[in-house]
């Protein structure tokens, strides 16, 4: 089922990369099992042997959710260029000579990392830009609240 | 559907609960250990709990060796998946530039935050 959803994802991306990629991925990974379940229900026959037996559906469902979660997290990491990855690649390309701080600062630029993320936040209606600066939308405020709550619960504010 | 099959789905969730609880406790202990080590330790405790619960559940199910291995693999892999998701979720505050920007704007609410200040989060000009 996960592989089927992955195939649909690859197919859609081949045709056209959607503007809201993460949202589209959510829809695909939710729609594929829903369609399969509907198909099995509509035929009125026992599910084919490639699908798990009914008794295993809860465990397989959790497995599927976990796999989708991991995939979405990994995808979000490569959706926009990662500064850490680019620094590693630059250092690798430099070989034994290495890179100076100045050389690295020419690689990690606003245009490459900050601007695309700000654009993504605006596109996803998480923040809006006013002449005075940027403000959070109610959705953005909810995300900030949850992130802050997690940071307080697990004392994550002291790192990074 | 047997009761044991229902219990099987709880195995990774139990591991996750232990992982979350251990993490919440470990981060409050004055042991001078970094975030990542604490997270790995919590994940390990969750894994050990999952494995113990799995052994108890599987002992009650009358299964052949291949089914036994399959269910064990499924449960442990599911725990690894949910543990990975949790690890990334709580690390977003450190690893995600977008989340850091959102929190920066939230900190200054209701004052708007100029884009230049957001750029300064990554220390680039």
Interface residues (C-beta under 8 A of the other chain):
Chain A: X54 X55 X56 X58 X59 X60 X61 X62 X63 X66 X67 X69 X70 X73 X83 X105 X108 X109 X110 X113 X114 X117 X118 X120 X121 X126 X127 X129 X130 X132 X133 X134 X135 X136 X140 X141 X143 X144 X145 X147 X148 X150 X151 X153 X154 X155 X156 X157 X159 X160
Chain B: X1 X2 X5 X6 X8 X9 X12 X13 X23 X24 X27 X28 X34 X35 X71 X74 X75 X77 X78 X80 X81 X82 X84 X85 X88 X89 X90 X91 X92 X93 X94 X95 X97 X98 X99 X101 X102 X103 X105 X106 X109 X110 X111 X112 X113 X114 X115 X117 X118 X119 X121 X122 X124 X125
